[in-house]
Amino acid sequence: MNRKQRRAAGRRGPASVTIARAPATAMAPPPQALAELFGAALAQHKAGVLPEAERRYRHILSLAPNHAESHGMLGIALLAQGKINEAIPHLERGAALKPDLPGAHDDLAKAYMTAGRPELAIVATARALELDETERRRTFFAHCAKLVLLDRDDGRLGNLVLRALTEGWARPRELSRACISLIKLDRTVNACIVRANAAWPRRLPTNELFGPEGITALSHNRLLRRLLETDPVTDLGLEHVLTNTRYAMLIGAADGAVNEGLLDFYCTVARQCFINEYVFGLTESEAERAGQLRAMLNTALAAGERVSAPSLAIVASYFPLNSLTNARALLDQPWPQCVDALLGQQIKEPSQEREIAATISILTPVEGDVSRAVRAQYEENPYPRWVKAGPPGQPPILNHRQTERPLDVLIAGCGTGLSTTEFARHAHGARILAIDLSLASLSYAKRMAQNFGLTNIEFAQADIMKLGSIGRDFDFIDSSGVLHHLDDPWAGWRVLPSLLRPGGAMEVGLYSERGRRNVVAARAMIAQRGYRPISEDIRRCREDIAAAEDGSLLKSLTRSDDFFSMSECRDLLFHSQEHRLTLPDIKTFLADNRLQFAGFVLPPAILRRFAIRFPEPAAVTDLDRWNTFEAEAPDTFAGMYQLSLHKPA
C-alpha cells in the first residue's frame, strides 16, 4: 500500500482488510458460467461446508472482482467462521455494489455489531430501514441505539431515534444515550450546557444563558422536548441547563403573557420535573419565590378565580399540581392541549391511582421492621416512575416441554410494573401474579397495565417471606432488585424455589459487593454528613457528588441513570436496607437449593470480553470463571448480578 492507502486503511479501524483484486486485464466469465460457479459455492455454503464455500467465493472474485453477491456471501461465510475482520470489507463492498438491497445493509450491520462497532451498525441498519421498514429492523436499530454516543447526524439518524423514542421501539431509558448525544450536537443546546456548567451552581440571567432568543432557543429541539416528556434526563450538563430554564421561567412569571409555543415548552419542562420527582437543585431564594407563586394560585383557586396557564406550568415545575388547593377544579376549565396533558399527568393520573389502590388485594400481611420500612420508602417514592414501555418482552425458555395449560408466572417485587407490563404484552396467555410491598407502586403498575388493556395480570400486596402460605406454584419466577432489600436475603430467596415447578425458570437480580463500591463510599459520606432520605437532603447530596473530584468513586455515580430522579437516587443511595453479595456465596446457595445457573443477562460487549478471556463454551455458566472476571473488572456488575436459573425437572 502507498501512504495514502495506509492512511485510508487506518481510518477504517480494526475491520480493515485489503480485498484481493484480479488483474485489470482479467476476462470475467460469461454470466451463465458465473451463475454456475456462484450456485456451486452457495450449495457448499448451505451444506455448512464453509471453508470450501469460502474458497469458491474467493475464486469467483478473482475472476469478477465486482460480483456483489459473492462479496456478500463471502462476508457471511467468514463471519460464521469468526473471521470478523476479514468479513467486514467484503460486506462493505457488497453493500456498496448493491446499495438498494436492504439485506446487504442488514448483513453489514450485524457484522459491525459483532465486531463491537455499534456506531457503524446503526448507520447501516438506518439505510436498511430507509429501503424497507420492518419490525425486525426497527428492533435492531433500537438495539444499536442503546449502545452508541452519536457524534454526527445528517438528519436521518436523528429522525429515526426520535421515532424510536415516541413509538416505543425500546424503553426510553435504553435510548437516552443516543438521544442525549444527538441533542448535544445542537449548537444552541451545547452552548447553553457550556455556559451553565461554567457558572454552576450560580443561576444565569436568561439572556446570558440562552442568548437573544431566550428560552425559545431551547424549545426548537424536537428530540429534547420528547425526551423531557418521556424519561428523566440522565446528563449533568443538560440537567444544569434545565435547572436554569426552570429558574428563568420562575423569574419571568411576573411578565404574564407567554406565546403558545413557549407555553408548550413550559409545560414540557414541568412534565420533566414531575417525572424526575423534582430532583433538580433548588436555592433558598428560588424555593421561597416558587412557594409564593404556589400560595397565590392556592388563594385564587380557593376563591374560584381562574389562574393563568403560564403560572400553572411554572408551579408544576416545582410542585405537583395535585398538591394545590381544590386542584380538581382545574379539570373543569378549558385549556390549551399542552396544559391538558400536564393536568392529566399531575392531577388525573394520581387520582386514578388512589382509586385503584382500593381494588388491590392483600395476599399476605407485611410484618417485620425491615419490611415495613421498605414499604414506607416505596409508598413515598414509587420506583421507578415511567411513562412509556419498551416492546413486549420475551417469555422465559423452560427446560420441560410446555403443555396446553397457560404459563403461571410470579413477579416477586413488581414495583411500578414496567417489566411486568412488557412481559404480559408478549405472553398473552400467561397467568401473572405481580406482588409488591407498596400499594402506591402497585396502583401505578395497575394503572399502566390498564392503559395497555392487559387483563392477564393479578396485582396484589404481599411479603416475599410469607409467599409460602398462598398455596400456589409457578413455571417462571422473576425477582429483580428485591431480595437484597430483605432483612435476610438468603431466607427470602429460599422461599422462591419452593414455589417453582420442576423444569421451571427463575431470574434474580442481586447487588454485587464489588460492583457497589461507589455506593458504599456515598453511603459513608451520607452518614458522616447526616443526610436524611428526604427531598431536601437528597438534592444536597447530589450536589456534593456532582462536585466530587473527577475519577473518584463518588463522581462515578453521576454516570448511573439512577442518579437522575428522586425515587431512583433514594433507592440507589438512601435505601433503608441493602445487602451486597458475592459470586462464591451465590454459587453455594444455588448448589444447596438445586438451582442450575444458565448465565447472566449482560450487554453484548461484556459477554464478548468474557469470551475472549475464557473462550471455552462451558465457561459462560461457570461462576468461578465469572468471579475471576469480576475481580479483574470490578465494574462488570455495577448495576446488579442478573442471573438466569433453572430448576431441574
C-alpha positions in Angstrom: 0.0 0.0 0.0 1.2 3.6 -0.7 1.0 6.2 2.1 -2.5 7.4 1.1 -3.8 3.9 1.1 -2.3 3.2 4.5 -4.0 6.3 5.9 -7.3 5.3 4.5 -6.9 1.8 6.0 -6.1 3.3 9.3 -9.3 5.2 9.3 -11.3 2.1 8.7 -10.3 0.7 12.1 -9.9 -2.9 13.2 -12.2 -4.2 10.4 -9.7 -3.0 7.7 -8.5 -5.8 5.4 -7.4 -5.4 1.8 -9.6 -7.3 -0.7 -7.6 -9.1 -3.4 -8.3 -7.7 -6.9 -8.0 -9.5 -10.2 -5.6 -8.0 -12.8 -7.3 -5.3 -14.8 -6.8 -7.4 -17.9 -8.5 -10.5 -16.5 -11.5 -11.6 -18.5 -14.7 -12.1 -16.5 -16.5 -15.4 -17.3 -19.9 -15.1 -19.2 -23.0 -14.6 -17.0 -24.1 -18.2 -17.2 -20.8 -19.6 -16.2 -20.6 -17.0 -13.3 -24.0 -18.1 -12.2 -23.0 -21.7 -12.2 -19.9 -21.0 -10.2 -21.9 -19.0 -7.7 -24.5 -21.7 -7.4 -21.9 -24.3 -6.6 -20.4 -22.0 -3.9 -23.8 -21.4 -2.5 -24.6 -25.1 -2.3 -21.4 -25.7 -0.3 -22.4 -22.7 2.0 -25.9 -24.1 2.6 -24.5 -27.5 3.3 -22.4 -26.0 6.0 -19.0 -26.6 4.3 -17.9 -23.1 5.0 -14.1 -23.4 4.1 -14.9 -24.8 0.7 -17.6 -22.2 0.1 -15.1 -19.5 1.1 -12.6 -20.9 -1.4 -15.2 -20.9 -4.2 -16.4 -17.3 -3.4 -12.8 -16.1 -3.5 -12.2 -17.9 -6.8 -15.3 -16.1 -8.3 -14.0 -12.7 -7.1 -10.6 -13.4 -8.6 -12.4 -13.6 -11.9 -15.1 -11.0 -11.3 -14.0 -8.5 -8.6 -17.3 -6.6 -8.6 -19.6 -9.6 -8.2 -21.7 -8.2 -5.4 -23.4 -11.5 -4.4 -20.0 -13.2 -3.9 -18.7 -10.4 -1.8 -21.8 -10.5 0.4 -21.9 -14.3 0.8 -18.2 -14.5 1.4 -18.6 -11.9 4.1 -21.4 -14.0 5.7 -19.3 -17.2 5.4 -16.3 -15.5 7.0 -18.5 -14.1 9.8 -19.9 -17.5 10.5 -16.3 -18.8 11.0 -15.5 -16.0 13.4 -13.3 -14.1 10.9 -14.9 -10.8 11.6 -12.1 -8.5 10.4 -11.9 -10.4 7.1 -15.7 -10.4 6.7 -16.4 -6.7 7.1 -14.6 -5.4 3.9 -16.4 -7.9 1.7 -19.8 -7.0 3.3 -19.0 -3.3 2.8 -18.1 -3.9 -0.8 -21.2 -6.0 -1.4 -23.4 -3.2 0.1 -21.6 -0.6 -2.0 -22.2 -2.5 -5.2 -25.8 -3.2 -4.3 -26.8 0.0 -2.4 -30.5 -0.5 -2.8 -30.5 -4.1 -1.4 -31.7 -3.8 2.2 -30.4 -7.3 3.1 -26.8 -6.3 2.2 -27.1 -3.5 4.8 -28.6 -5.9 7.3 -25.6 -8.2 7.0 -23.2 -5.4 7.3 -24.9 -4.0 10.4 -24.8 -7.5 12.0 -21.1 -7.7 11.3 -20.4 -4.3 12.7 -22.3 -5.2 15.9 -20.4 -8.5 16.2 -17.1 -6.5 15.9 -18.3 -4.2 18.7 -18.9 -1.2 16.4 -22.5 -0.2 17.1 -21.8 3.4 15.9 -21.3 1.9 12.4 -24.0 -0.7 12.8 -26.7 1.9 13.5 -25.8 3.7 10.2 -26.0 0.5 8.2 -29.3 -0.5 9.7 -30.7 3.0 9.2 -30.0 2.6 5.5 -31.8 -0.8 5.5 -34.8 0.8 7.3 -34.9 3.5 4.6 -35.1 0.9 1.9 -37.6 -1.5 3.6 -39.0 -0.8 7.1 -39.8 -3.9 9.1 -40.4 -4.6 12.8 -37.2 -6.6 12.9 -35.1 -3.7 11.5 -36.7 -1.3 13.9 -35.8 -3.6 16.8 -32.3 -3.9 15.6 -31.9 -0.1 15.2 -33.1 0.4 18.7 -30.7 -2.2 19.9 -27.8 -0.3 18.3 -29.1 3.0 19.7 -28.8 1.6 23.2 -25.1 1.3 22.8 -24.0 4.5 21.0 -23.0 8.0 21.5 -23.5 9.7 18.1 -21.0 12.3 17.1 -22.7 13.3 13.8 -26.1 13.3 12.2 -27.3 14.1 8.7 -30.9 14.3 9.9 -31.6 10.6 9.2 -30.4 9.2 12.4 -32.0 11.9 14.5 -35.4 11.3 12.9 -35.1 7.5 13.5 -34.0 8.0 17.1 -37.0 10.4 17.6 -39.3 7.8 16.1 -37.8 5.0 18.3 -38.4 7.1 21.4 -42.0 8.2 20.5 -43.1 4.8 19.0 -41.7 2.6 21.7 -39.0 0.7 19.7 -37.2 0.3 23.1 -37.6 1.6 26.6 -36.9 5.4 26.7 -34.1 4.8 29.2 -32.4 2.5 26.8 -32.4 5.2 24.2 -31.2 8.0 26.4 -27.5 7.8 25.5 -28.3 8.2 21.8 -30.9 10.9 22.4 -28.6 13.0 24.6 -25.7 12.6 22.3 -27.8 13.9 19.4 -29.3 16.7 21.5 -25.8 17.9 22.4 -25.0 18.1 18.7 -27.4 21.1 18.6 -25.1 24.1 18.8 -27.6 26.1 20.8 -28.1 23.4 23.3 -24.3 22.7 23.5 -23.5 26.4 24.1 -26.1 26.5 26.9 -24.5 23.5 28.5 -21.1 25.1 28.4 -22.3 28.3 29.9 -24.4 26.6 32.6 -21.6 24.3 33.6 -19.1 27.1 33.8 -21.4 29.1 36.1 -22.8 26.3 38.2 -24.3 26.4 40.9 -25.0 30.1 40.1 -28.1 30.7 38.1 -27.5 32.7 34.9 -29.7 35.5 33.6 -31.9 34.4 30.7 -30.1 36.4 28.0 -26.7 35.3 29.3 -27.6 31.6 29.2 -29.8 31.4 26.1 -28.8 34.4 24.0 -31.1 36.9 22.4 -33.9 34.3 21.7 -34.2 33.4 25.3 -35.8 30.1 26.3 -37.3 29.8 22.9 -33.9 28.9 21.5 -34.0 25.7 23.5 -37.6 24.8 22.6 -36.9 24.3 18.9 -35.2 20.9 19.6 -37.9 18.3 19.0 -35.8 15.4 20.4 -35.2 17.3 23.6 -38.9 18.1 24.0 -39.9 14.4 23.5 -37.2 13.2 25.9 -38.4 15.6 28.6 -41.9 14.3 28.3 -40.8 10.7 28.4 -38.0 10.0 30.9 -35.6 11.7 33.3 -32.7 13.4 31.6 -29.6 11.5 32.6 -26.9 14.0 31.9 -25.5 16.6 34.4 -24.8 19.2 31.8 -28.4 19.1 30.4 -29.7 19.0 34.0 -27.9 22.2 34.7 -29.4 23.9 31.7 -32.9 22.7 32.6 -32.5 23.8 36.2 -31.6 27.3 34.9 -34.5 27.1 32.5 -36.9 26.4 35.3 -35.5 29.3 37.2 -35.8 31.6 34.2 -39.5 30.6 33.9 -40.0 31.5 37.6 -38.2 34.8 37.3 -40.3 35.7 34.2 -43.6 34.7 35.9 -44.4 38.4 36.6 -44.3 39.1 32.8 -47.6 37.2 32.4 -48.1 36.8 28.7 -46.3 33.8 27.1 -46.9 32.8 23.4 -48.3 29.4 22.6 -45.0 27.8 21.6 -43.3 28.9 24.7 -46.2 27.8 26.9 -45.9 24.3 25.3 -42.2 24.2 26.3 -43.0 25.4 29.8 -45.4 22.5 30.2 -42.8 20.1 28.8 -40.3 21.3 31.5 -42.9 20.9 34.1 -43.7 17.3 33.0 -39.9 16.5 33.1 -39.8 17.8 36.7 -42.7 15.6 37.7 -41.1 12.6 36.0 -37.9 13.1 37.9 -39.8 13.9 41.1 -38.4 17.4 41.5 -34.8 16.3 41.8 -33.3 19.5 40.3 -31.2 21.6 42.7 -33.1 24.4 44.5 -31.7 27.6 46.1 -33.3 29.0 49.2 -34.5 32.2 47.4 -35.8 30.2 44.5 -37.7 27.9 46.8 -39.2 30.9 48.6 -40.2 32.5 45.3 -41.8 29.3 44.0 -43.6 28.9 47.3 -45.0 32.4 47.0 -46.3 31.7 43.5 -48.0 28.5 44.6 -49.6 30.3 47.5 -51.0 32.9 45.0 -52.5 30.0 43.0 -54.0 28.4 46.1 -55.6 31.7 47.0 -57.1 32.1 43.5 -58.4 28.5 43.3 -59.9 28.8 46.8 -61.8 31.9 45.6 -62.9 30.2 42.4 -60.8 32.5 40.3 -59.1 31.5 37.1 -55.4 31.1 37.0 -53.1 31.8 34.1 -51.7 28.8 32.1 -48.0 30.0 32.4 -48.3 30.3 36.2 -49.8 26.8 36.3 -46.9 25.4 34.3 -44.3 27.2 36.4 -45.7 26.0 39.7 -46.0 22.5 38.2 -42.2 22.6 37.6 -41.6 23.0 41.3 -44.6 21.2 43.0 -47.1 18.5 41.7 -50.3 20.2 40.8 -52.3 17.7 42.8 -50.9 19.4 45.9 -52.8 22.6 45.1 -55.9 23.6 47.0 -59.0 22.5 45.0 -56.8 21.2 42.2 -59.6 19.1 40.6 -61.4 22.4 39.8 -58.7 23.0 37.2 -60.0 20.0 35.2 -63.4 21.8 34.6 -61.8 24.7 32.7 -60.8 24.8 29.0 -57.1 24.8 28.5 -54.6 24.5 25.6 -53.7 20.9 24.7 -50.3 21.2 26.4 -51.9 22.2 29.7 -54.4 19.4 29.4 -51.6 16.9 29.1 -49.9 18.5 32.2 -53.1 18.3 34.2 -53.6 14.7 33.1 -50.1 13.8 34.4 -50.2 15.6 37.7 -53.9 15.5 38.7 -55.9 12.9 36.7 -53.4 10.0 36.9 -52.6 10.4 40.6 -56.3 10.5 41.3 -56.8 7.2 39.3 -54.0 5.6 41.3 -55.7 6.5 44.6 -58.9 4.9 43.3 -57.1 1.8 42.1 -55.4 1.3 45.5 -58.7 0.3 47.0 -59.0 -2.5 44.5 -55.6 -4.1 45.2 -56.0 -7.4 47.1 -53.8 -8.2 50.1 -52.4 -11.8 49.9 -50.2 -11.7 53.0 -49.5 -9.4 55.9 -46.4 -7.2 55.8 -44.6 -7.9 59.0 -41.2 -7.1 60.5 -39.4 -3.7 60.9 -37.4 -4.0 57.7 -40.4 -4.9 55.5 -42.4 -2.1 57.0 -39.5 0.4 56.5 -39.0 -0.7 52.8 -42.8 -0.5 52.2 -42.8 3.1 53.7 -40.0 4.1 51.3 -41.8 3.0 48.2 -45.1 4.4 49.4 -43.4 7.8 49.4 -41.4 7.2 46.3 -42.8 4.5 44.0 -39.9 3.2 41.9 -39.3 3.7 39.1 -41.7 6.4 37.6 -42.1 5.5 33.9 -44.2 6.9 31.0 -43.6 4.6 28.1 -42.8 0.9 28.0 -40.5 -0.8 25.5 -41.6 -3.6 23.1 -43.1 -6.7 24.5 -40.6 -8.8 26.4 -39.6 -12.3 25.6 -41.2 -15.0 27.9 -38.8 -17.4 29.6 -37.4 -20.6 27.9 -38.2 -23.5 30.2 -36.4 -26.9 30.4 -39.5 -29.0 30.2 -41.9 -29.4 27.3 -44.8 -27.0 27.5 -48.3 -28.4 27.9 -51.6 -26.8 26.7 -52.1 -25.1 30.1 -51.2 -21.4 30.5 -47.8 -20.4 31.9 -48.0 -19.4 35.5 -45.7 -16.5 36.4 -44.8 -14.8 39.6 -43.2 -11.4 39.6 -41.9 -11.1 43.2 -41.4 -7.4 43.7 -43.0 -5.8 40.6 -42.5 -2.2 41.7 -44.3 0.1 39.3 -44.7 -2.7 36.8 -42.5 -1.8 33.8 -41.0 -5.3 33.3 -44.3 -6.9 34.2 -46.2 -4.9 31.6 -43.7 -5.7 28.9 -43.7 -9.4 29.8 -47.5 -9.6 29.8 -47.8 -7.9 26.4 -45.8 -10.7 24.9 -47.0 -13.7 26.9 -50.7 -13.0 26.3 -51.8 -16.5 27.6 -49.7 -16.4 30.8 -51.4 -16.0 34.2 -49.2 -13.5 36.0 -49.2 -12.7 39.7 -47.4 -9.5 40.4 -46.7 -8.7 44.1 -45.1 -5.8 46.0 -45.0 -4.4 49.5 -46.1 -0.9 48.3 -49.7 -0.1 47.4 -48.6 3.1 45.8 -46.3 1.1 43.5 -48.9 -1.5 42.7 -51.5 1.2 41.9 -49.1 2.8 39.5 -48.4 -0.6 37.9 -52.0 -1.5 37.6 -52.9 1.9 36.0 -50.2 1.5 33.4 -51.2 -2.1 32.7 -54.8 -0.9 32.2 -53.5 1.6 29.6 -52.3 -1.3 27.5 -55.6 -3.2 28.0 -53.9 -6.1 29.8 -56.1 -8.5 31.7 -53.7 -11.3 32.5 -52.0 -9.7 35.5 -53.2 -10.0 39.1 -51.7 -7.3 41.2 -51.5 -8.0 45.0 -49.8 -6.7 48.1 -47.6 -9.4 49.7 -44.4 -10.0 51.5 -41.9 -12.5 49.8 -41.2 -14.0 53.2 -44.9 -15.0 53.5 -45.4 -16.4 50.0 -45.2 -20.0 51.1 -48.7 -19.6 52.6 -50.5 -18.7 49.4 -50.7 -22.3 48.1 -49.6 -21.6 44.6 -46.7 -22.7 42.3 -45.3 -21.3 39.1 -43.4 -22.1 35.9 -41.4 -18.8 36.0 -40.4 -16.5 38.8 -38.8 -13.1 38.4 -37.4 -11.3 41.4 -35.1 -8.5 40.3 -33.6 -5.9 42.7 -35.7 -7.1 45.6 -34.0 -9.8 47.7 -31.1 -7.7 48.7 -33.5 -5.3 50.5 -34.9 -8.1 52.8 -33.8 -8.5 56.4 -32.3 -11.8 55.3 -31.9 -12.1 51.5 -30.9 -15.8 51.7 -34.0 -16.7 53.6 -36.2 -14.8 51.2 -34.5 -16.4 48.2 -35.1 -19.9 49.7 -38.8 -19.2 49.6 -38.9 -18.8 45.8 -37.5 -22.2 44.7 -40.2 -23.8 46.8 -42.8 -22.1 44.7 -41.1 -23.1 41.4 -42.3 -26.1 39.5 -39.8 -28.8 38.3 -38.3 -27.6 35.0 -39.2 -24.0 35.8 -37.0 -21.0 35.2 -36.1 -18.1 37.5 -34.5 -14.7 37.0 -32.9 -13.0 40.0 -31.2 -9.6 40.4 -28.8 -9.1 43.3 -26.3 -6.4 44.3 -22.7 -7.1 43.9 -20.2 -6.3 46.7 -17.5 -5.3 44.2 -19.9 -3.5 41.8 -21.3 -1.2 44.5 -18.0 0.2 45.8 -19.1 3.7 44.8 -22.4 3.3 46.6 -20.6 2.2 49.7 -18.4 5.4 49.5 -21.5 7.5 49.1 -23.4 5.9 52.0 -20.3 6.6 54.2 -20.4 10.3 53.1 -24.2 10.4 53.7 -23.7 9.0 57.3 -20.9 11.4 58.0 -22.9 14.5 56.9 -26.1 13.3 58.5 -28.2 13.5 55.3 -31.7 12.0 55.7 -33.8 10.3 53.0 -35.9 13.4 52.3 -36.0 15.5 49.2 -34.0 18.4 50.5 -31.1 16.2 51.7 -31.1 14.1 48.6 -30.7 17.2 46.5 -27.9 18.4 48.7 -26.2 15.0 48.5 -26.5 15.0 44.7 -24.8 18.4 44.6 -21.9 17.1 46.7 -21.5 14.1 44.5 -21.6 16.2 41.3 -18.9 18.4 42.7 -16.6 15.5 43.6 -13.2 15.1 42.0 -13.2 13.6 38.5 -12.3 10.0 38.5 -13.3 9.4 42.1 -15.7 6.7 43.3 -18.3 9.4 44.2 -18.1 11.2 40.9 -18.7 7.8 39.1 -22.2 7.8 40.5 -23.1 10.6 38.1 -22.8 8.1 35.3 -25.6 6.0 36.8 -29.0 6.6 35.3 -30.4 6.1 38.8 -28.8 9.4 39.9 -31.3 11.4 37.9 -34.6 11.0 39.7 -35.7 11.4 43.3 -37.0 7.8 43.7 -34.2 6.2 41.9 -31.5 8.2 43.7 -33.1 7.4 47.0 -33.2 3.7 46.0 -29.5 3.9 44.9 -28.0 5.8 47.9 -30.5 6.1 50.8 -32.2 2.7 50.9 -33.3 1.7 54.4 -31.9 -1.8 53.8 -29.2 -3.1 51.5 -27.2 -6.3 51.3 -24.4 -6.9 48.8 -23.5 -10.4 47.7 -20.5 -12.2 46.2 -20.4 -14.9 43.5 -18.9 -17.6 45.7 -21.8 -17.2 48.1 -24.3 -17.3 45.3 -22.7 -20.4 43.9 -23.0 -22.1 47.3 -26.7 -21.1 47.6 -27.5 -22.5 44.1 -25.9 -25.8 44.9 -27.8 -26.1 48.3 -31.1 -25.3 46.6 -30.8 -27.4 43.5 -30.8 -24.5 41.1 -28.8 -24.5 37.8 -27.1 -21.4 36.7 -27.9 -20.7 33.0 -26.0 -17.4 32.5 -26.0 -13.7 33.2 -28.1 -11.0 31.4 -25.4 -8.6 30.3 -24.6 -6.2 27.4 -23.0 -7.9 24.4 -19.7 -6.0 24.8 -19.2 -7.6 28.3 -20.1 -11.0 27.0 -17.6 -10.6 24.2 -14.8 -9.6 26.6 -15.6 -12.6 28.8 -15.5 -14.9 25.8 -12.1 -13.6 24.9 -10.8 -14.1 28.4 -12.4 -17.5 28.8 -13.1 -19.0 25.3 -14.3 -22.4 26.4 -18.0 -22.7 25.7 -18.8 -24.1 29.2 -17.2 -21.0 30.8 -20.2 -18.8 30.4 -22.1 -20.9 33.0 -19.1 -21.2 35.4 -19.5 -18.9 38.3 -15.8 -19.4 39.3 -14.7 -18.0 36.0 -17.1 -15.1 36.4 -15.8 -14.4 39.8 -12.3 -14.2 38.4 -13.5 -12.0 35.6 -15.3 -9.7 38.0 -12.1 -9.5 40.2 -10.3 -8.2 37.1 -13.1 -5.9 36.1 -14.9 -4.8 39.3 -17.5 -2.7 37.4 -18.8 -5.6 35.4 -21.9 -5.9 37.7 -22.2 -2.2 38.7 -25.9 -2.5 38.2 -26.7 -6.0 39.5 -26.0 -9.6 39.1 -28.9 -10.6 36.7 -28.9 -14.4 36.9 -30.9 -16.8 34.8 -31.6 -20.0 36.6 -33.4 -23.4 36.0 -34.9 -25.9 38.4 -34.2 -29.5 37.2 -37.3 -31.4 36.0 
